[in-house]
Amino acid sequence: MKLEVFYEDLWKAKGKTIISRVDYDRILHQVNMVKSHPFTAHIISSWTDFQVPNYFSYNGIESKRLYDAVSETGLYDIKYTNGSVKDFNYSLRKFRYDIQAAWYSYGQYFPLQFLVVSHVTNEPPLLYTLSVNDLSVAFDGIAKGDNSEFIEDMKVPGIKQIINNYNWHLSNPDVDVDRGIYITNGRLITSAYDTIYNSNALD
């Protein structure tokens, strides 16, 4: 009978993620810590709405963003990390959260803030806001040389180059590969160690 109940529960959970009791308890602990810790308690209590869509136009392109939470004085996105909350700069570079923050902050009264919670440590949650320099990189990128028009010209592309590549593909609908591959006829040069030997590059 217990086996039948077990498989019945599995069937009911089809399409859902089953978590262990340990994971469930850890999630509850994280939620309670975010709600009660002095760093974040006043922020959480100020939230007025959740999963808030927002539509806007950027250089003639109709766009959408989705805020995890909003208040009268802030815009928030919640990030979970498998490491220390103090190492969020690494995640920001790796997953280009700077672009998300710049995109979500564009035309708004307040910058997007990341509320960062760790899955694996018992550290207090932290709030991150983009620096002026990181915001500049998010929009303008870091060029390889004098040209900074397209993604292929950049060490680190920004929103400007992403939009330019997007518009280029709209103007060339028959091209089914990235612009960088198309303009070199599929011939690429490796760059596996550039970030090790080039001190000006970002890893």
N, C-alpha and C positions, 0 to 999 in steps of 0.2 A: 504493500500500500504506500509506504514511504517513497519507494522508487517511482510509482505512478505519479505521486504528487510532485516529485522532483522534476520529472519530465513535463508535467503539465505546466509547472512554473517556467521551465525553459521555453516552452511553446508560447506562453503569454509574454515572455520577455523578448520574443523574436523582433529584431530590428532595434533593440535597445542594448545598451552596454551594461553588463552585470558587473557590479563591483563587490569586493570583499567587505566584510564587516570592519576590518582594519582600515581600509580605504575610506569607508563611510564615516568612521569615527574621526579620522584625520581631517576629512572635509568639514565636519561639524566643528572641530577645533579651530580650523582656519577661519571659518565664518565667524565664530564667536570672538576670535582674536581681532579680526578686522573691525567688528562692531564695537568692541570694548577698549581697544588700545588707544592711549592718548594721542598717538600720531594720526589716527584715522577715525575715531569715534565721532568727532564733530563733523567730519566730512560725510560719513555715511548718513548721519541723522539729517543732513541738509539736502540729501537727494530727493528730488521731486518726481522723477520719472525714469523709466528704464527702457533699454532697447529702443532708443528714439531715432527714427530716420530723419534725415535732413537732405533736401535737394538744393543744388546750387549750380551756377554756371562758372566755368573756369576757361578763359580764353575762347569763349564760344562753344565749349563742350559741356553738354548737360551731364551732371554728375550726381552721385548719391553717396552719403556717408551714414554710418549707423553708430550712435554713441551708446556705450554700455549703460551710462547713467549721466544725468544732468542735474544741476541745481541752479539757483538764481545767480550764483557767482562762479560756476565752474562746469567744465566738460571733462568726462572721465572715461577711461578705458582700463579694464582689469586684465592684468597679465599674470599668468602662473608660470613659475620657473622650476626646473628640476635641480637648481643649484641655489647659491646664495642670492638674496635680494640685492646685495651690494655689488653683484657682478652684472647688473642689468645692462650696463654699457655694451658688454659683449653681445648680448642678445639683441640689443638695439641695432648694432652694426650688422650682425649676421642675418637678421630677418627684416632689416630696413624699416624698423618701427619709426625711425625719424621721418620717413616719407609719410607714414600713416599720420603721425602727429602734425606735420606741416599741412597735409591735406585736410585733416579734421579741424585744424585751427584757422584755415584760410577764410577771411571775411567775417570771423567771429570776434566778439568782444573779449573772449578769454581763450588762452591757449589750452590745448588738450593736455591733461595730466594722466600719467600712467600710475595706477595703483598696483604695486607689484607684491605678489604673495608667493612664498616658496612652498612647493609640495613636500620637500624633504628636510628642511631645517625648521627650527622653532623660533626663527628670527621674527621680529615685529615687521609688519608690512611697511613699505616705504612708498612715497610719492615722488615721481620724477617728472620734471618739465624740461623741454628742450632748451639748451643754451642757444644764444644768438648764433654762435659758430655752427652748431649742429643744424639749426634751422636753415642757415645759408647753404650748407651742404645738401640738405634735403631738397631745396628748390633748385640750386644751381649746379650741384655736383662738384667734382674735382677733376679737372681736365688732365689728359696726358701731355698735351702740348698747347699750341696757340688756339686750336679749333675746339669748340665746345658745343657744337650744334646737335650732334646725335649721340646715342648711347655708345657707339663704337669709338668715339673720340675721348671717352672718359675713363679715368681710373675708377672713379665712383660716380655713376650717373645720378642725376637728380630728376625732379619732376619735369623741369624744362626739357630735358633730352627724351624722357619717356613720352611726353606729349608730342614732341617733334617726330619721333619714330612712329607713334600712333597715326599722326596725320599723314606721314609718308606712306604708310601701308594703306590708308584710305584712298590715297591718290594712285596706288599701285595694287589694285585688288587681285590681280592675277598672280602676284608673288606669294608663294605659300611657305616661305622660310623667313627667318629673321633678316632684317636689312643687312646686318653685318655679314651674314653668310652669302646673301645675294650679290653684294657688291664685290666680293672676292671670288665669285664663282665656286663657292664651296671649299676654297683653299684657306685654311686657317693656320696660324702660328701658335705654338704652345706658349703658355705663360705660367706654368705650374709653380715656378719658384720666384716670380717677380716680387711678391710680397716679402720674401726673405731677404733678397739682395738689394732691393730698392728701398732706401730708408724713407723716401717721400711717399710711398704707397701705404694705404691702410690695409691691415690684414683682417 
